[in-house]
Amino acid sequence: MTSPRLILGSTSSYRAELLRRVYPEFEQRAPGTDESAQPGEAPADRALRLAIAKAEAAGAGQTDALVIGSDQVAELYGAVLDKPGVAERARAQLAASSGQEVHFHTAVCLFDTRDGVRYFHVDHTRVQFRVLNETEIARYVARENPLDCAGSFKCEGLGISLFERIDNEDPTALIGLPLIGLTRLLREAGVSVP
């Protein structure tokens, strides 16, 4: 029996690079999912809802694939730190995070289009930011341009210099795709990894 095709329901280069570590051949599809928050939705619930929605959207019309959807929501004192989009907002997010603990909820859903089963996992990461001054923040944003990243940083790059510590179970989760959880889901779906 052949393995099903694997589809990553994301156009993120960060997620694709991570997935290649454990599964080198896959397709990428843009899920086109509305990522708006729902009223009263907890950050972890939002991440999971969006991961499921992305997997289902990218898997629409497929009958022989495993489809991965993933989403990350950053939270500072209950407030969501969305992708900043512009440098001014990135600088403001980093100033607010300075000296604080920011929580990242990274969800992954594996949707089996052969039988409609959805497997999912949510990783929780705590990041303690060091105290940052305006010059450091401006220099970081200008150098890394983290405008498409929840929380306004790239931990796989210079963003690591902004932290005092990271507490989590899966170091890949903070980049956007928790590989420990994903490989467990793949095995549950019958895929041999490694």
N, C-alpha and C positions, 0 to 999 in steps of 0.2 A: 504494500500500500504506500502510495506516495504522500509526502507531506503536503498540506494545503499551502497555497500561496500566502505570503505575509505582506500585509499592507500597513504602512504607517500613515495614519490619518492626521498628517501634519506636514507643513512645508518648512518647519523649523530645521535649520542646518545643525543646531545643537542636538536636537533629539535624533536626527539621522546619524550623526557622528557617534552618539552613544549606542544606538541600536546596532551599528556595524561591528561593535565590539563582540556581540554575542550572536548575531545573525546577519551575515554579510550581504545576503541577497534579499531585497524586498522592494516593493513599489512604494512611492509616496503619492498621496492624494490630499488635496486641500479639502478639508471638511466643510468649510464655509459656514461654520456654526456661529450663531449670535452668542457672544460671551457676556451679555449683560447680566448683572446680578438680579436676583429675585428678592422682593421685599422680605426682610427678616431672615434671610438665608445665612447660615453660618459659613465661614470661609472654607472649612473642610468639606461641607456639603456642596458648596458651589464648585469646588475643584472636582469632586466626584461626579456631580451632575454633568459638568462640561466634558469630562473625559469620556463618559458614556455617550453623550450626544455626539462628540467628534467621531468616536468609533462607529456609531450607527450611521452617521452621515457619510463617512468615507466608505462604508461597506454597503451602501444602498445599491441594489441591483446585482450584488455579488452573491454567488451561491457556493463558492469553493475556496473561501479565504478566511484567514484569521486577521482581524483588523485591530490595530492598536490605536487607542485614543488616549491622550494624556493632557493634563492641565495642572497649572500651578497657581496658587493664590497666596500672596504675601499678606501678612497681618501684623499690624502694629497697634497694640492696645485695642483690639477689636475692629479697627479701621482697615479696610483693604487698600493695599498699595498696588494699584494696577500698573501695567506697562506705562511709563511716563509719556512716551511719544515725542516730547520736546525737551531740550536741555534744561530749560528753566524748571520744569516740573521734576526732572531727575535730580537737580540740585536741591530742590525743596524736600523731596523724599529722603535723600541722604542726610540732609540737615536734621530732619525729624527723627531719623534712625540713629543718629550720632549718640553713642553711649547707651543705647537701648537694646533690648532683646526683641528680635523680629522673628515671627513664626512663619514657616513656609509649609503649606499643605500641598503635596504633589500626588495627584491621583493618576492611576493608569487603569484602563479598561481594555480587556482583550475580548473582542466580539467574534464569536465563531458563526460565520454566516451559513455554515452547513446545517446547524441545528438551532440557531438563535440563542445559544447560551452566552451569557456575559459573565466574565470573570473580572474581578477588580481588586484593587489594593490602594490604600492611601498611606503615604509616608509623611511623618511629621518631623520637621527639622527646626531646631532653634539656633539662631545666629545672634551672637553677642557682638554688636558693633563697638569698636573702640571710639573714643571721643575724637571727632573729626572737626577740623577748622574749615573756614570758608575757602581758603586757598587750596587745601587738599581736595576738597569736594570739587571745586571748579577744575582743577588739574585732572582729577580722575575722570570726570564727565567728558572733558575735551579729548582725553587720550583714548578712552574705551568706547565712548558713544553708546552707552547702555540703554538706548531709548526703547528697545523692544524686549526689555527684561523686567519681570515683576520685581519690584524692590530697587530697581535702578542700578544693578551691578551684575557683573559676570564673574562668578567665583572661579571659573576655569581660567581666568586671566588675571589682570591686575586687581580685580575686586577682592581677591583673597587678602590683600594688604589692608582692607578696611575693617577686618574683624579681629576680635580677641579670641573667639573660639566658635566652633560649630559643634552642635550636639545632635547626632542622628544615628540611625542604624544603617543607612545606605548613602554613601558619599555621592552617588550619581543622581540622587533625587534632587539635590539643590540645583543641578544643571538643567533638570526638567524631565527626566525619564528614570524612575527608580528601577535599575536593572536587576537588583536582587528580587524585588517583588515581581517584575515582569518575567524573569526566567522561571520563577515558581509557577506563575499563571500559564506560561507556555507548556511546562511539564504537566500541569493539571489538564491542559487541552490535548495532551498526547504527543507533544513535540519533544524530541530528545535534545536537551541542552545540558552539557556540551555534546 
